[in-house]
Amino acid sequence: MKQYDFTLKFALAQPDADPDSCVDALMREDCDDALIGIGKPGRIALNFIREAHSAEEAVMSALAAVKRAIPGSRFIEATPDFVGITDIANLLGFSRQNMRKTLAKSGPDFPPPVHDGHRPIWHLEPVLSWFAKKQSRAIDPALLDISRVNMYCNYAKERGLLDRDVPEDFKRAVA
């Protein structure tokens, strides 16, 4: 068994729902391994440190537990997944400037961003895989696995669960 660190964000079916009752329900439904954030009205975020045989098992069991605890909640996002230059640099232990130099030197070989604006955003998994293959950087296998699973979850949500390349388990969990 490995430990996986990830965050799941949800919109509550009723924005004025009592946060304390949500927290109580989550504790009864196997979410006692999560730090629960209820700062924004109508939203809830759960930072899990979950032991499981795989990243997929960790995320799927957490998604299912939240759906049981808070019926009607709507999945918003799984992290880590979407990252900017600073996030990448921090995760890999080097400066933002070094990350910019790496981007400039790698050119089109670097994974394309999912948003290429003033501040580009990437999916974390292709970036980590690129650094492992092209730069021979040691990447934590648990981080690589959880970023891949979170990318699938976010992709399934954005695609409206219609894409056949997304595993059926993810489609059901984020519905």
N, C-alpha and C positions, 0 to 999 in steps of 0.2 A: 504494500500500500504506500502511496505517496501523498504528500500534502499539496493541495492546489489553492492558490490565493487568487480570488476573482471577485468582481462586484457585479451584481444584477440590479437594474433600476426598473421600477414599475410606476405606472400611473394608476391610482386607485379608481375604482368604478364610481365612487362617490367622493368628490374632492373634499367634502367637509367631514369625512369619516374620522372617528376618534382614533388618533394615532396609538394611544395606549391599548385599545382593544386589538388593533392590528398587531402590535408587538406581542401581546399575550397569545394571540392565535398562531403567530409564527413560532413562538417558543414551544407550543404544543405540537407543531408539525415538523419537527426535526430541523429547525433553523437555529438551534442553540449554539451553533458554531459560526454565527454571523454577528457582526457589529451592525446594528440597524440605525440608519439615519432617516429622520423624519422632519428635516428642516424646512423643506418647501411644501406648502399646503397641497394636498392631493397627490403627492409623490412619496415614494419610499425607496431607499437604496439599502442593499444588504451586501456588506463586505464579508465574504465567506473565506475561511481557512478550513477546507474540507478534505478529509482523508478519503481516498477512493483508489480503486485499481487503475482508473484512467481519468483523464481530464473530462472526457465525454460523460462518464458516469457521475463525476462530481457535479458538473453543471446541470445535467439532466435531472439528477435527484433534487438539486436545489430548486430548479425551475418548477418541478412537480410539487415540491413542498410548499412553495409560495402560492401556487395556483390553488392548492387545497386550503391553505390558511386564509387566503384573501380572494375568494371567488369574484370573478369579474375584473380582477386587476389586469392591466394591459402591459405587456413586456415592452420596455423602451430600449434598453441597451445592455450589453454585456461588455465588461472591461477586464483586463486590458485588451484593446483592439485598436481603436483609432488613436494615432500618435502623431505628434509634430516633431520637428527637429530637436527641440530641447528634450522632449520625452525620450527619444531614441538615444540621445547622448547620455542622459542620466541613467537609463537602463543598462547601457553598455560601458558606463564608467569612463567616459571622456567628455571633453568640453564641447559646447555648442559650436565653437569656431572649428574644432577638429571635424565635427560632423559636416559642417558646411564645405570644408575642403574635400572630404570624402565624397560628398555629392557632386562637387564640381569635377573631380577627377574621374568618377565612375561614369558620368554622362548617361546615355540611354541604357546602360547595363544595369543601373539601379532600378528596383521595382518602381513602377509608375505610381504617383499618388492617386488616391481616390478623389481628392479635391486639390486642384492646382491653382490656388489663389495666392493672395499676399502671404498667407501662411499655409503652405501645403500640409495635407493630412494623408497619412498612409495607414494601411492595415499593418499591424505589428508583425504578424506571422511571415509574410513575404520578406519583410525587412530583416528579421532575425535569421531566416533561412539564407538570405543573400550574404549576410555577414559571416555565417557559418561556412558557406561554400566558397565565397570569393575572397574573404579576408582571413579565413581559418581562425575565426574567433570562437572561443568556447562559449556556447550558449546553454543556459540551464534547460535541460530537457522538459522539465515541468512547465516552465514559462513558454517554451515553444509549443507544447501541447495545448496549454490553456488558451494561448493566443489564437491557435488554429480553430479550436472549438468555439471560442467567442466570435471569431470572424464568421463562421458558419451561422451562428445564432443571429448575428446582426444582419447578415446577408439574407437569411430566410425572412426576417422581419421586413426588411426593405423591399424585398421582391414580392411581398404579399403572399408568401408561402407557395408560390406557383412554380418555382424553378425545380426541375427534376433532378438537378445535380445536388440538391440539399437533402441530406438523409431524412427519411420519414420521421424519425424520432424527434428531430429538431422542429420539423413542421408542426407536429402535434404539441410540442412543449411551448412554442412561442405563439400559438393560436390564441 
